[in-house]
């Protein structure tokens, strides 16, 4: 049996010297700067670049926006929890034309007596390209669109894992699942 693993050519093949610094420079991933409400508009420029270095354009989320009529609708939504839910419907995953609430990404909204808001949510996958940006977008939407809220905390959780079954019927219809 040992004969099967004997090298036919008894000499070791020639190898090329490896320079970790040079290889690391060529293999360095592009970096992204997470969006925050305090961030600058051009904070999404990929770094790195140069000849032979792949620097993909990062997926950039648009800031949630609401016109006067939408703001009035949010304000008239009812309780603070319902207003927060209405504000969350203004946040979209940039790859999917459905808001995060209808996608089933929001697992829970709690509002304290001091009107501090705690949101438990997930993403469609752990490798989501906007994972760093999403909590800032959610926080921005709630703070900007809901009057009188205190602190806003957004917690990304992975249990339970998101599946398309968590989408609303309207989202499933929009995306062709039904």
Residue pairs with C-beta under 8 A, 6 or more apart in sequence:
25 53
26 52
26 53
28 48
28 53
29 48
30 46
30 47
30 48
30 49
30 54
30 55
30 56
30 58
31 46
31 47
31 48
32 44
32 46
32 58
32 132
33 39
33 43
33 44
34 132
34 133
34 136
35 43
35 44
35 60
35 61
35 63
35 132
35 133
35 136
35 137
36 136
36 140
37 136
37 139
37 140
37 143
37 144
39 136
44 58
44 60
46 55
46 56
46 57
46 58
47 55
48 55
49 55
58 129
59 94
59 95
59 129
59 130
60 94
60 133
61 92
61 93
61 94
61 130
61 133
61 134
61 137
62 92
62 94
63 137
63 140
64 87
64 90
64 91
64 92
64 137
64 140
64 141
64 144
64 145
65 90
66 74
66 87
66 90
66 144
66 145
70 90
70 145
71 145
73 86
74 83
74 86
74 87
74 145
74 146
75 83
75 146
75 147
77 83
77 85
77 86
79 111
80 111
80 115
80 117
80 146
80 148
80 149
81 109
81 110
81 111
83 145
83 146
83 147
84 109
84 111
84 117
84 119
84 142
84 146
84 149
85 101
85 106
85 109
86 145
87 141
87 142
87 144
87 145
87 146
88 99
88 100
88 101
88 106
88 109
88 119
88 138
88 141
88 142
89 99
89 101
89 102
90 99
90 141
90 145
91 99
91 100
91 101
91 134
91 137
91 138
91 141
92 98
92 99
92 100
93 100
93 103
93 105
93 124
93 130
94 130
95 129
96 103
96 124
96 175
97 174
97 175
98 167
98 171
98 174
98 175
100 106
100 121
100 134
100 138
102 167
102 168
102 170
102 171
102 174
103 124
103 166
103 167
103 171
104 162
104 165
104 166
104 167
104 168
104 171
105 121
105 122
105 123
105 124
105 162
105 166
106 119
106 120
106 121
107 120
107 121
107 122
107 157
107 160
108 118
108 119
108 120
109 117
109 118
109 119
109 120
110 117
110 118
110 119
111 117
111 118
111 149
112 118
112 150
114 150
115 148
115 149
115 150
116 149
116 150
116 151
116 152
116 153
117 142
117 146
117 149
117 150
117 151
117 152
117 153
118 153
118 155
119 138
119 142
119 152
119 153
119 154
119 155
120 155
120 157
121 134
121 138
121 154
121 155
121 156
121 157
122 156
122 157
122 158
122 160
122 161
122 162
123 130
123 131
123 134
123 156
123 162
124 162
125 162
126 158
128 134
130 137
131 156
134 154
134 156
135 154
135 156
138 152
138 154
139 152
139 154
142 149
142 152
143 149
143 152
164 172
164 175
164 177
167 175
167 177
169 178
171 177
172 178
